C-alpha cells in the first residue's frame, strides 16, 4: 500500500467504520493503543489550532 493511501495512524483512508454503530466505534477507539490515542489527540489539537487562526477573506 502506498504511503499516501494511509493516514498518520497507518490506517487505510477509506472509512471502514462506515457500517459500525456509534457504540461500536467508541468501543474500537477505547481499545486503541495509547500511542494511537495520543496521536489522535495531538492531531485534534493541531486541527483546532489551525481553525482558530483561519481568517475569512470573503463571504
PyMOL Python script that loads the backbone (N, CA, C, O; Angstrom):
from pymol import cmd

cmd.read_pdbstr("""\
ATOM      1  N   UNK A   1       0.841  -1.170   0.000  1.00  0.00           N
ATOM      2  CA  UNK A   1       0.000   0.000   0.000  1.00  0.00           C
ATOM      3  C   UNK A   1       0.892   1.241   0.000  1.00  0.00           C
ATOM      4  O   UNK A   1       1.868   1.314   0.746  1.00  0.00           O
ATOM      5  N   UNK A   2       0.550   2.205  -0.836  1.00  0.00           N
ATOM      6  CA  UNK A   2       1.334   3.434  -0.927  1.00  0.00           C
ATOM      7  C   UNK A   2       1.163   4.280   0.317  1.00  0.00           C
ATOM      8  O   UNK A   2       0.133   4.225   0.988  1.00  0.00           O
ATOM      9  N   UNK A   3       2.196   5.071   0.619  1.00  0.00           N
ATOM     10  CA  UNK A   3       2.162   5.909   1.807  1.00  0.00           C
ATOM     11  C   UNK A   3       1.003   6.901   1.777  1.00  0.00           C
ATOM     12  O   UNK A   3       0.389   7.156   2.813  1.00  0.00           O
ATOM     13  N   UNK A   4       0.693   7.462   0.611  1.00  0.00           N
ATOM     14  CA  UNK A   4      -0.391   8.442   0.539  1.00  0.00           C
ATOM     15  C   UNK A   4      -1.764   7.811   0.727  1.00  0.00           C
ATOM     16  O   UNK A   4      -2.748   8.528   0.908  1.00  0.00           O
ATOM     17  N   UNK A   5      -1.851   6.466   0.686  1.00  0.00           N
ATOM     18  CA  UNK A   5      -3.116   5.775   0.917  1.00  0.00           C
ATOM     19  C   UNK A   5      -3.373   5.515   2.394  1.00  0.00           C
ATOM     20  O   UNK A   5      -4.387   4.913   2.748  1.00  0.00           O
ATOM     21  N   UNK A   6      -2.467   5.962   3.262  1.00  0.00           N
ATOM     22  CA  UNK A   6      -2.616   5.745   4.692  1.00  0.00           C
ATOM     23  C   UNK A   6      -2.588   7.073   5.423  1.00  0.00           C
ATOM     24  O   UNK A   6      -2.053   8.059   4.914  1.00  0.00           O
ATOM     25  N   UNK A   7      -3.164   7.101   6.618  1.00  0.00           N
ATOM     26  CA  UNK A   7      -3.129   8.317   7.410  1.00  0.00           C
ATOM     27  C   UNK A   7      -2.047   8.209   8.475  1.00  0.00           C
ATOM     28  O   UNK A   7      -1.238   7.281   8.446  1.00  0.00           O
ATOM     29  N   UNK A   8      -2.026   9.137   9.400  1.00  0.00           N
ATOM     30  CA  UNK A   8      -0.966   9.203  10.406  1.00  0.00           C
ATOM     31  C   UNK A   8      -0.922   7.943  11.277  1.00  0.00           C
ATOM     32  O   UNK A   8       0.133   7.599  11.810  1.00  0.00           O
ATOM     33  N   UNK A   9      -2.040   7.263  11.422  1.00  0.00           N
ATOM     34  CA  UNK A   9      -2.094   6.058  12.244  1.00  0.00           C
ATOM     35  C   UNK A   9      -1.901   4.792  11.424  1.00  0.00           C
ATOM     36  O   UNK A   9      -2.140   3.687  11.912  1.00  0.00           O
ATOM     37  N   UNK A  10      -1.471   4.952  10.184  1.00  0.00           N
ATOM     38  CA  UNK A  10      -1.258   3.834   9.270  1.00  0.00           C
ATOM     39  C   UNK A  10      -2.526   3.029   9.025  1.00  0.00           C
ATOM     40  O   UNK A  10      -2.480   1.815   8.827  1.00  0.00           O
ATOM     41  N   UNK A  11      -3.653   3.723   9.040  1.00  0.00           N
ATOM     42  CA  UNK A  11      -4.918   3.087   8.714  1.00  0.00           C
ATOM     43  C   UNK A  11      -5.282   3.446   7.280  1.00  0.00           C
ATOM     44  O   UNK A  11      -4.907   4.516   6.800  1.00  0.00           O
ATOM     45  N   UNK A  12      -5.994   2.584   6.599  1.00  0.00           N
ATOM     46  CA  UNK A  12      -6.432   2.921   5.239  1.00  0.00           C
ATOM     47  C   UNK A  12      -7.304   4.166   5.252  1.00  0.00           C
ATOM     48  O   UNK A  12      -8.030   4.409   6.216  1.00  0.00           O
ATOM     49  N   UNK A  13      -7.235   4.962   4.179  1.00  0.00           N
ATOM     50  CA  UNK A  13      -8.004   6.195   4.125  1.00  0.00           C
ATOM     51  C   UNK A  13      -9.511   5.948   4.024  1.00  0.00           C
ATOM     52  O   UNK A  13     -10.298   6.750   4.528  1.00  0.00           O
ATOM     53  N   UNK A  14      -9.918   4.867   3.390  1.00  0.00           N
ATOM     54  CA  UNK A  14     -11.350   4.634   3.259  1.00  0.00           C
ATOM     55  C   UNK A  14     -11.957   4.426   4.645  1.00  0.00           C
ATOM     56  O   UNK A  14     -11.306   3.908   5.552  1.00  0.00           O
ATOM     57  N   UNK A  15     -13.189   4.830   4.788  1.00  0.00           N
ATOM     58  CA  UNK A  15     -13.860   4.788   6.081  1.00  0.00           C
ATOM     59  C   UNK A  15     -14.375   3.375   6.334  1.00  0.00           C
ATOM     60  O   UNK A  15     -15.459   3.012   5.878  1.00  0.00           O
ATOM     61  N   UNK A  16     -13.601   2.590   7.058  1.00  0.00           N
ATOM     62  CA  UNK A  16     -14.018   1.217   7.325  1.00  0.00           C
ATOM     63  C   UNK A  16     -14.980   1.173   8.506  1.00  0.00           C
ATOM     64  O   UNK A  16     -15.532   0.114   8.804  1.00  0.00           O
ATOM     65  N   UNK A  17     -15.194   2.306   9.190  1.00  0.00           N
ATOM     66  CA  UNK A  17     -16.158   2.371  10.283  1.00  0.00           C
ATOM     67  C   UNK A  17     -17.565   2.667   9.763  1.00  0.00           C
ATOM     68  O   UNK A  17     -18.514   2.715  10.546  1.00  0.00           O
ATOM     69  N   UNK A  18     -17.705   2.861   8.493  1.00  0.00           N
ATOM     70  CA  UNK A  18     -18.963   3.340   7.920  1.00  0.00           C
ATOM     71  C   UNK A  18     -20.163   2.508   8.363  1.00  0.00           C
ATOM     72  O   UNK A  18     -21.227   3.063   8.634  1.00  0.00           O
ATOM     73  N   UNK A  19     -20.012   1.209   8.440  1.00  0.00           N
ATOM     74  CA  UNK A  19     -21.132   0.332   8.744  1.00  0.00           C
ATOM     75  C   UNK A  19     -21.302   0.064  10.245  1.00  0.00           C
ATOM     76  O   UNK A  19     -22.236  -0.640  10.631  1.00  0.00           O
ATOM     77  N   UNK A  20     -20.421   0.608  11.104  1.00  0.00           N
ATOM     78  CA  UNK A  20     -20.490   0.370  12.531  1.00  0.00           C
ATOM     79  C   UNK A  20     -21.378   1.390  13.231  1.00  0.00           C
ATOM     80  O   UNK A  20     -21.490   2.534  12.788  1.00  0.00           O
ATOM     81  N   UNK A  21     -22.006   0.972  14.322  1.00  0.00           N
ATOM     82  CA  UNK A  21     -22.797   1.912  15.112  1.00  0.00           C
ATOM     83  C   UNK A  21     -21.862   2.798  15.927  1.00  0.00           C
ATOM     84  O   UNK A  21     -20.667   2.520  16.035  1.00  0.00           O
ATOM     85  N   UNK A  22     -22.410   3.862  16.496  1.00  0.00           N
ATOM     86  CA  UNK A  22     -21.600   4.773  17.311  1.00  0.00           C
ATOM     87  C   UNK A  22     -20.989   4.033  18.499  1.00  0.00           C
ATOM     88  O   UNK A  22     -19.837   4.273  18.859  1.00  0.00           O
ATOM     89  N   UNK A  23     -21.756   3.144  19.100  1.00  0.00           N
ATOM     90  CA  UNK A  23     -21.248   2.386  20.255  1.00  0.00           C
ATOM     91  C   UNK A  23     -20.077   1.488  19.849  1.00  0.00           C
ATOM     92  O   UNK A  23     -19.095   1.377  20.583  1.00  0.00           O
ATOM     93  N   UNK A  24     -20.181   0.857  18.695  1.00  0.00           N
ATOM     94  CA  UNK A  24     -19.091   0.001  18.220  1.00  0.00           C
ATOM     95  C   UNK A  24     -17.851   0.819  17.885  1.00  0.00           C
ATOM     96  O   UNK A  24     -16.730   0.375  18.129  1.00  0.00           O
ATOM     97  N   UNK A  25     -18.045   2.015  17.326  1.00  0.00           N
ATOM     98  CA  UNK A  25     -16.912   2.891  17.025  1.00  0.00           C
ATOM     99  C   UNK A  25     -16.197   3.300  18.302  1.00  0.00           C
ATOM    100  O   UNK A  25     -14.967   3.285  18.366  1.00  0.00           O
ATOM    101  N   UNK A  26     -16.979   3.669  19.328  1.00  0.00           N
ATOM    102  CA  UNK A  26     -16.391   4.042  20.612  1.00  0.00           C
ATOM    103  C   UNK A  26     -15.648   2.870  21.237  1.00  0.00           C
ATOM    104  O   UNK A  26     -14.551   3.039  21.770  1.00  0.00           O
ATOM    105  N   UNK A  27     -16.233   1.700  21.174  1.00  0.00           N
ATOM    106  CA  UNK A  27     -15.587   0.509  21.733  1.00  0.00           C
ATOM    107  C   UNK A  27     -14.255   0.252  21.027  1.00  0.00           C
ATOM    108  O   UNK A  27     -13.267  -0.097  21.674  1.00  0.00           O
ATOM    109  N   UNK A  28     -14.225   0.422  19.721  1.00  0.00           N
ATOM    110  CA  UNK A  28     -12.995   0.245  18.952  1.00  0.00           C
ATOM    111  C   UNK A  28     -11.948   1.261  19.382  1.00  0.00           C
ATOM    112  O   UNK A  28     -10.780   0.917  19.561  1.00  0.00           O
ATOM    113  N   UNK A  29     -12.366   2.521  19.549  1.00  0.00           N
ATOM    114  CA  UNK A  29     -11.430   3.583  19.915  1.00  0.00           C
ATOM    115  C   UNK A  29     -10.909   3.428  21.342  1.00  0.00           C
ATOM    116  O   UNK A  29      -9.756   3.762  21.613  1.00  0.00           O
ATOM    117  N   UNK A  30     -11.735   2.930  22.253  1.00  0.00           N
ATOM    118  CA  UNK A  30     -11.310   2.755  23.643  1.00  0.00           C
ATOM    119  C   UNK A  30     -10.163   1.754  23.735  1.00  0.00           C
ATOM    120  O   UNK A  30      -9.268   1.907  24.565  1.00  0.00           O
ATOM    121  N   UNK A  31     -10.188   0.751  22.903  1.00  0.00           N
ATOM    122  CA  UNK A  31      -9.176  -0.294  22.975  1.00  0.00           C
ATOM    123  C   UNK A  31      -7.972  -0.041  22.066  1.00  0.00           C
ATOM    124  O   UNK A  31      -7.146  -0.932  21.867  1.00  0.00           O
ATOM    125  N   UNK A  32      -7.873   1.161  21.520  1.00  0.00           N
ATOM    126  CA  UNK A  32      -6.677   1.510  20.738  1.00  0.00           C
ATOM    127  C   UNK A  32      -5.478   1.574  21.672  1.00  0.00           C
ATOM    128  O   UNK A  32      -5.630   1.848  22.863  1.00  0.00           O
ATOM    129  N   UNK A  33      -4.297   1.324  21.143  1.00  0.00           N
ATOM    130  CA  UNK A  33      -3.090   1.504  21.964  1.00  0.00           C
ATOM    131  C   UNK A  33      -2.928   2.971  22.373  1.00  0.00           C
ATOM    132  O   UNK A  33      -3.425   3.869  21.695  1.00  0.00           O
ATOM    133  N   UNK A  34      -2.239   3.201  23.468  1.00  0.00           N
ATOM    134  CA  UNK A  34      -2.067   4.550  23.994  1.00  0.00           C
ATOM    135  C   UNK A  34      -1.406   5.486  22.984  1.00  0.00           C
ATOM    136  O   UNK A  34      -1.767   6.660  22.897  1.00  0.00           O
ATOM    137  N   UNK A  35      -0.455   4.979  22.231  1.00  0.00           N
ATOM    138  CA  UNK A  35       0.235   5.834  21.257  1.00  0.00           C
ATOM    139  C   UNK A  35      -0.730   6.325  20.183  1.00  0.00           C
ATOM    140  O   UNK A  35      -0.666   7.485  19.777  1.00  0.00           O
ATOM    141  N   UNK A  36      -1.617   5.459  19.723  1.00  0.00           N
ATOM    142  CA  UNK A  36      -2.607   5.878  18.724  1.00  0.00           C
ATOM    143  C   UNK A  36      -3.545   6.925  19.305  1.00  0.00           C
ATOM    144  O   UNK A  36      -3.884   7.899  18.633  1.00  0.00           O
ATOM    145  N   UNK A  37      -3.965   6.729  20.555  1.00  0.00           N
ATOM    146  CA  UNK A  37      -4.823   7.726  21.200  1.00  0.00           C
ATOM    147  C   UNK A  37      -4.101   9.068  21.298  1.00  0.00           C
ATOM    148  O   UNK A  37      -4.694  10.117  21.047  1.00  0.00           O
ATOM    149  N   UNK A  38      -2.833   9.029  21.659  1.00  0.00           N
ATOM    150  CA  UNK A  38      -2.047  10.255  21.764  1.00  0.00           C
ATOM    151  C   UNK A  38      -1.930  10.950  20.413  1.00  0.00           C
ATOM    152  O   UNK A  38      -2.074  12.169  20.328  1.00  0.00           O
ATOM    153  N   UNK A  39      -1.669  10.178  19.350  1.00  0.00           N
ATOM    154  CA  UNK A  39      -1.565  10.768  18.011  1.00  0.00           C
ATOM    155  C   UNK A  39      -2.884  11.385  17.567  1.00  0.00           C
ATOM    156  O   UNK A  39      -2.897  12.460  16.968  1.00  0.00           O
ATOM    157  N   UNK A  40      -3.982  10.719  17.853  1.00  0.00           N
ATOM    158  CA  UNK A  40      -5.295  11.280  17.522  1.00  0.00           C
ATOM    159  C   UNK A  40      -5.553  12.573  18.297  1.00  0.00           C
ATOM    160  O   UNK A  40      -6.086  13.535  17.744  1.00  0.00           O
ATOM    161  N   UNK A  41      -5.177  12.593  19.569  1.00  0.00           N
ATOM    162  CA  UNK A  41      -5.372  13.772  20.404  1.00  0.00           C
ATOM    163  C   UNK A  41      -4.555  14.953  19.890  1.00  0.00           C
ATOM    164  O   UNK A  41      -5.067  16.068  19.785  1.00  0.00           O
ATOM    165  N   UNK A  42      -3.283  14.708  19.570  1.00  0.00           N
ATOM    166  CA  UNK A  42      -2.446  15.804  19.078  1.00  0.00           C
ATOM    167  C   UNK A  42      -2.918  16.283  17.709  1.00  0.00           C
ATOM    168  O   UNK A  42      -2.828  17.472  17.404  1.00  0.00           O
ATOM    169  N   UNK A  43      -3.414  15.375  16.892  1.00  0.00           N
ATOM    170  CA  UNK A  43      -3.967  15.769  15.593  1.00  0.00           C
ATOM    171  C   UNK A  43      -5.185  16.674  15.789  1.00  0.00           C
ATOM    172  O   UNK A  43      -5.360  17.657  15.069  1.00  0.00           O
ATOM    173  N   UNK A  44      -6.028  16.330  16.774  1.00  0.00           N
ATOM    174  CA  UNK A  44      -7.199  17.142  17.080  1.00  0.00           C
ATOM    175  C   UNK A  44      -6.777  18.538  17.525  1.00  0.00           C
ATOM    176  O   UNK A  44      -7.372  19.528  17.100  1.00  0.00           O
ATOM    177  N   UNK A  45      -5.756  18.629  18.378  1.00  0.00           N
ATOM    178  CA  UNK A  45      -5.275  19.925  18.848  1.00  0.00           C
ATOM    179  C   UNK A  45      -4.718  20.766  17.699  1.00  0.00           C
ATOM    180  O   UNK A  45      -4.977  21.967  17.632  1.00  0.00           O
ATOM    181  N   UNK A  46      -3.960  20.148  16.800  1.00  0.00           N
ATOM    182  CA  UNK A  46      -3.411  20.894  15.663  1.00  0.00           C
ATOM    183  C   UNK A  46      -4.515  21.406  14.765  1.00  0.00           C
ATOM    184  O   UNK A  46      -4.469  22.549  14.310  1.00  0.00           O
ATOM    185  N   UNK A  47      -5.510  20.568  14.504  1.00  0.00           N
ATOM    186  CA  UNK A  47      -6.628  20.971  13.650  1.00  0.00           C
ATOM    187  C   UNK A  47      -7.384  22.137  14.278  1.00  0.00           C
ATOM    188  O   UNK A  47      -7.728  23.102  13.595  1.00  0.00           O
ATOM    189  N   UNK A  48      -7.639  22.045  15.576  1.00  0.00           N
ATOM    190  CA  UNK A  48      -8.350  23.106  16.277  1.00  0.00           C
ATOM    191  C   UNK A  48      -7.549  24.404  16.230  1.00  0.00           C
ATOM    192  O   UNK A  48      -8.121  25.477  16.036  1.00  0.00           O
ATOM    193  N   UNK A  49      -6.249  24.318  16.404  1.00  0.00           N
ATOM    194  CA  UNK A  49      -5.392  25.500  16.377  1.00  0.00           C
ATOM    195  C   UNK A  49      -5.413  26.157  14.994  1.00  0.00           C
ATOM    196  O   UNK A  49      -5.468  27.383  14.894  1.00  0.00           O
ATOM    197  N   UNK A  50      -5.371  25.370  13.955  1.00  0.00           N
ATOM    198  CA  UNK A  50      -5.415  25.899  12.591  1.00  0.00           C
ATOM    199  C   UNK A  50      -6.753  26.586  12.336  1.00  0.00           C
ATOM    200  O   UNK A  50      -6.799  27.649  11.718  1.00  0.00           O
ATOM    201  N   UNK A  51      -7.836  25.985  12.808  1.00  0.00           N
ATOM    202  CA  UNK A  51      -9.155  26.582  12.599  1.00  0.00           C
ATOM    203  C   UNK A  51      -9.306  27.896  13.351  1.00  0.00           C
ATOM    204  O   UNK A  51      -9.968  28.811  12.861  1.00  0.00           O
ATOM    205  N   UNK A  52      -8.706  28.010  14.530  1.00  0.00           N
ATOM    206  CA  UNK A  52      -8.777  29.256  15.289  1.00  0.00           C
ATOM    207  C   UNK A  52      -8.019  30.377  14.593  1.00  0.00           C
ATOM    208  O   UNK A  52      -8.409  31.540  14.692  1.00  0.00           O
ATOM    209  N   UNK A  53      -6.932  30.039  13.884  1.00  0.00           N
ATOM    210  CA  UNK A  53      -6.112  31.053  13.217  1.00  0.00           C
ATOM    211  C   UNK A  53      -6.658  31.423  11.838  1.00  0.00           C
ATOM    212  O   UNK A  53      -6.213  32.404  11.242  1.00  0.00           O
ATOM    213  N   UNK A  54      -7.604  30.661  11.334  1.00  0.00           N
ATOM    214  CA  UNK A  54      -8.123  30.905   9.987  1.00  0.00           C
ATOM    215  C   UNK A  54      -8.843  32.241   9.922  1.00  0.00           C
ATOM    216  O   UNK A  54      -9.540  32.634  10.857  1.00  0.00           O
ATOM    217  N   UNK A  55      -8.664  32.932   8.807  1.00  0.00           N
ATOM    218  CA  UNK A  55      -9.317  34.223   8.598  1.00  0.00           C
ATOM    219  C   UNK A  55     -10.225  34.122   7.369  1.00  0.00           C
ATOM    220  O   UNK A  55      -9.823  33.612   6.323  1.00  0.00           O
ATOM    221  N   UNK A  56     -11.437  34.611   7.516  1.00  0.00           N
ATOM    222  CA  UNK A  56     -12.384  34.610   6.405  1.00  0.00           C
ATOM    223  C   UNK A  56     -12.068  35.831   5.547  1.00  0.00           C
ATOM    224  O   UNK A  56     -12.087  36.964   6.030  1.00  0.00           O
ATOM    225  N   UNK A  57     -11.778  35.588   4.272  1.00  0.00           N
ATOM    226  CA  UNK A  57     -11.406  36.696   3.382  1.00  0.00           C
ATOM    227  C   UNK A  57     -12.571  37.210   2.564  1.00  0.00           C
ATOM    228  O   UNK A  57     -12.521  38.331   2.058  1.00  0.00           O
ATOM    229  N   UNK A  58     -13.625  36.407   2.424  1.00  0.00           N
ATOM    230  CA  UNK A  58     -14.802  36.858   1.707  1.00  0.00           C
ATOM    231  C   UNK A  58     -16.013  36.028   2.152  1.00  0.00           C
ATOM    232  O   UNK A  58     -15.871  34.942   2.712  1.00  0.00           O
ATOM    233  N   UNK A  59     -17.186  36.564   1.890  1.00  0.00           N
ATOM    234  CA  UNK A  59     -18.410  35.850   2.258  1.00  0.00           C
ATOM    235  C   UNK A  59     -19.260  35.605   1.053  1.00  0.00           C
ATOM    236  O   UNK A  59     -20.334  35.015   1.164  1.00  0.00           O
TER     237      UNK A  59
END
""", "prot")
cmd.dss("prot")
cmd.show_as("cartoon", "prot")
cmd.util.cbc("prot")
cmd.orient("prot")
